[in-house]
Amino acid sequence: MNPTTILVKFHETALKGRNRHIFINRILDNLRVATKDLPVKNIWHKRLIIGLSLHEEAKIPEIAKRITNCFGIAKFYPVYEVEKNLESTLNLLKEILEQTKFDTFRITAKRPSKNFNLTSDEINRKVGTFVEEFTNSKVQLKNPDLEIFIEVMDNNIFIHTEEFKGFGGMPVGVSGRAMALMSGGIDSPVAIWQMLKRGTTVDMLHFHSYPLVDKSSIEKAFDLAKILNQHQYNSKLFLAPLSKIQQKIIVEVPPEYRVLLYRRFMIRIAEKLAIHKKSIALITGESLAQVASQTLENIAAIDAAVKMPILRPLIGTNKDEIIEHSKRIGTFDISIRPDQDCCSLFVPKHPITAAKAEILESFENSLPMKEMIESSIEQTTEEKFIYP
């Protein structure tokens, strides 16, 4: 006996006003894409509940994984569906209880539809008495071995004993589009995940120094993009060369300023690509004071190079917190793989920690900036990821 339906509930979306339907429709669309290759009959919406009607051969663990990765969902549960009467409810419970071992239980009844001849308390008492007599188990309201949920709907009754938690947040696609600078490290994939969770559609941009170094950072970027694409289903990864820009900078710029010049060129390139792709913001994985280039003074000096807002969702977190987060979302093992990335190339031992934008601009005036930026953009390639 398998559940026939999965009920999905959301949190933040339920708090929206007249535009709530926009968020719900986006969750519906994302769920349809996420489960399109699985045995799901149809996906429907009623009141503040979304339902996935399942084929008989549906496997709950695989469907649950897809639903969990769909942002905007607070919790969901596989349910058994019966006719809207107490007799059918008790008959189904017999089958469920025969497959379940427990010593204590609790009944939790709810009536979204009030058109039923029993109140929630009456359902709790009648069903509780039945379970107690049928199994010789005891009622325990706090921390029972088994909790049986009974939900009275308009035309039927749903019963479930298992609940899954989602990531919550907002559905991807309701909060605009942004371009993220994604290295092969730990921080930037976590920053992208955070922005996806807030409903932003994210294009990913990876800077590399191939052929001065090997392709290991590019390979990591591919693998990270695949993980993150489990949440937005249709992702783009842009691969931009930086080695020629770095080679010109090391000739003209003192060592302590080079990293900041790299960063300013990177965000200029990112801004131009973002505008072309209709993004309205940039995203980075920077955390305040984590490394020398991420002091408040240096962040301000870097930001002065562009007009587009730069979002830094990790700005107030420390490295341990970011590492724990990367482990939870499945990017950590990829991020720690050894690689040769552009950020480790030509890096000085003692970078400046409090640069001024005017000084950086004076160095840039000696460089053919327009040609350098346009050359990198012309050589940028685009990769697409479709899920599942």
N, C-alpha and C positions, 0 to 999 in steps of 0.2 A: 504494500500500500504506500503510495507516494503522495505528497502534497499536490494539489491541483492548481494552486495559485501562489504567487509571491506578492505580498502587500508591501508597499513602499511608502514611507512617511518622510517628510522634510521638516526643517526647523525654520531657518531664516526666510525661506520662500513663503511660508505660511504667515509671516508677519507683514508681508507686503500689502499694499492697498489696491488701488484700481489697476495697477499694472501687474498684479500677481499672475495673471494668465500668461504673460510673456515668459516669466521664469518657469512656470509649470510646463509650458509648451517646449521650452528648451530642454528641461529634464526628460520629457517624453521623447524628443528627437534624439537626445544623446543615448538614452536607454535602447532605442530601436537600433541605432548604429552599433552599440556595444554588444548586443545580443543577436545580431542579424544572422549569424551562422549557427545559432543554438536552437533547440527545439522549443521555441516560444511561439504560441499560437497568435497572440495579440497583446498589445499593451494599451491599457485604458486608464481613464482618469474620472474620479467622482469625488466631489467635495474636496477634502484635503488629503485624499488617498490616491495613489497610483497603483495599479495592479498589473501583474504579468501573468496571463493565463498560459499554463504549461501543457505540452504534450505528455503522454504517458511515459515516454522514454527519457524525459528530461532528468538530468543529473544536477542535483541542488548545489554541490560544491563548486562546479564550474560556473554556473549562473551566478552564484553568490559572489564569486571573485569579480566578475564583470560589474555587478551592481555596486559592490564596495568601491570600485575605482571610479564610479560615476559621481563626480562632485555635485553637491546640492542635496544629497540624500543623508538623512540623520540616522535612520534605522530601517530595517526591513525584516520580514519573517515569512517563511513558507507556511501556508495554511491549507487546512482541509475544509472543503466546502460541503455543507449539508442543507437540507430543506429547513425552512424557518419554523421549526417546532422542537419541543423538548425531547420527544421520543427519538427523532432522527439524531439529535445531538448525543444522546446517551448511547445509542447503538454504535455510532462512530467512535465514541470514547472507549467503548469496549475493545475495539480493534487496536486503538492506539495504546491503551494500557497493557494489553497482552504482550506488546513488544517492548515494554519499558519497565525497568527495575527502579524502585524507589521506596523509601520508608516514610517520607513526609511530603506533603503537597499543599498547594494553595490554588484556589480558583479565583480568577480575576475576570469578571464579566463587565462588558461595556455595551452601551446601546446607542450608537450613532443614529440608528432609527428607533424612535420611541413606539413605533407601531408593533408592539408585541405584548402578549398577555401577562408577562412577568417583568418585574422590575429587576435591576441589576442585583440587588441584595437577594431577591428571591431565587434568581438563577444561581447565585453563589451557594446558597443553602441547599437547594435541591440537588445540584450537580455534586456539591461537596459530600452530601450524604451518600449519594450513589457511589462515588469513587471510594469512600471510606468502607462501605460494605462490600464492594466488589473486590478490593485489593487488600483489605485489613491494614491499610496504611493510616497515618494520622495527619490531621490538619495542622499546619505550622505556618503562621503568617510571615515570619521573618526567616529568611534564608532556607526555604524548603528545598528538598531534593528535586522536586518537579513543580513548575508553575504552569497551570493550564489556563490559557487565555481564550475567552469566548467573546466574539464580537458580533452583535446583532445588526445586520445590514438591512437594506430595504426589502430585498427579495430572498435572502438566505442568511445562513449563519456561518461565520468563519471560526475555526478552532486552530490554535497553534500552541506549541510547547517550546519552540526554539526562536531566539531572536538574534539578529546580526546587527552590528553597528557599522554605519557608513562614516565617511570622513567629514560629512557636513559641508559647510561652505556654500558657495553659489555655483550654479551650473556653468560649465565653460561655454562662453559665447555671449554672455549678457553684460560683460564689463569692458567692451572695446578690445582693441588689438594692440599688442606691444612687441617690440623686438628685444630679445634677451641676448646678452653677451655670455656665451656658455663655453667655459674652459673644459678641460677634462678632469678638473679637480672636484673637491667635495662640495664647495659652497654654492656655485652657480646652479647646479641641478636642483638643489633644495630651494633656492630662491624662485626658480621657475615653477616648481611644484606649488609653492605658496601662492604665486600669482594665478596659476591655473585654478587653485581652490577658491580664489576670490572671483572666479568667472571670467578671467581675461583669456583671450585667445593669444597664444604666444608663438611667434616665429623665433627660431633659435639661430644664432650666428656664432660660428666657431672660427677663430683666427689661428692660423697654423704657419709654421716656418719651413714647410716642405718646399724644396728638396735639401735645404741646409740641415734638416733633421729628418728622422724617419717618419712614417705615417702613424705611429702609435697614438698620438693625440687625436688624429682624425678618426681612427678606429674606435677610440673611447667615445668620441662625440656621437658617432653612429649608434653605439650601444646605449648610451644615455638617452638619446632621442627616442629610441624604441621603448624604453621604460616609461618615459614621460608621455609618449603617445598613447599609452593605455588609458589616459585620462582625457585626451582631447581628440583622438581618433583620426585626425587628418592634419599632420604636422609637416612643417617645412624646416629643413636645416640648411643654412647657407655656410659655405666654406670659403673664407676669405684669406688670401695670402698676405703675410706681413713681413716676410724676410727682407725684401728689397727696401721697405721703409726702415726697418731696423738697421740695415747696412748703411743707409744714408745718415741716420741719426748718430751712429757711433763715430762717424767722421766729423760731424759738426758740433756735437753736444757733449759737455763734460759728463763723466760717468754718473755722478750723483743725480743728474736730472733725466737720464735716459728713460727710466721706467715711466715717469710721468708723461714724457713725450710720446712713448708708445701708447699709453692709455688715451691721451688726447686724440691721437690719430685714429685709434680704434673706435672711439665714440663718434668721431666725425664720420667715419665710414658707416658705422651703424646707423647714424641719424639719416644719412642720405638713402641707405637701403630701406630704412623704416618708412620714410616719406614715400618712396616709390611703391612700397607694399601696403600703404595706407595704415601704418601703425601710428599711434599718437603719443607713445612714450617708449623709453628704453628701460631695460631691467638689468641690474648687475647683482652679483652675489657678495658684494662688499660688506664687511662688518667693521664698525668703527674701531680703529686703533689695533686691529688684528695684525697688520703688517705695516711697514713704513709708508707705503703708498696710500694707506687708508686712514691717515690722520685727518682730522677735520679740515685743517689747512690745505692738505693735498687734495682732498675730495672737492673742496671749493675751487681750487686751481684747475682741476680736471673739468669740472662742470662748466666752467667759464668758456670752454671751447665750443659748446653747442647751445642751442635755444630749447631743444626738446627736453621735457622733464625726464629725469632719471630716477626710477623707483628702485629702492634698496630694501626689500622686505626683511633682510637679515641684519640690518644696521645695528640693532640693539642686542644681538645674540652673541654668545661666545663660542669658541671652537668646539668645546665639548657638547654643547647643545646642538650645534649644527651636525656634528658627527652622529649623535643619537638619532636625529631626525633623518639623516641619510640612510641609516640602517633600517629605520621603519619603512621607508618608501622604496627600498630596494636598489638604491644607486651607489651605496657605499663600496661594495666589492668591486664595482667597475671603476669608481673614482680613484681608488688606491692602487690600481694597476700601474706599474712603472711606465712612464712615457717621456717623450721629448717634446715639450710644448713650447710655444713661442714666448711665453712669459719667463721661461728659465734661460732664454738665450740672451747673451750679452748683458746679463744683470750684474750691476756693481755690488761690491761688498757693503758699501755704506751709502745707501740712497738718502737723499735729503728728506726731512720729515715735515718741513714747514715752508713749502715753496709758495711763490707768488705768481699769479697768472701773468703779470707783466713781464717777468723774467722769462717764463716759458715762451711767451709770444715773441720775445726778442730772439730766442734761438730759432723759432719757427720761421722768422723772416729771412733766415739764411738758407732755407730749404725750398725746393720747388713743390710746395704743398699741394697745389691743385693737381699737378701731374701725378704726384705720388698717390693721392687719394683716388683719382680717376683710374689709374692703372690697377690698383687693388680691386676696385669695384668691377672693372671690366673682366678681371680674371676670377671673380667670385662665381662659384658653382652652386646650384640648388639641388637638393635631394628631397624627395617626398616620401612620407610614411603614412600608410593607410592601415587602420586597425578595424576589425581583427584580421 
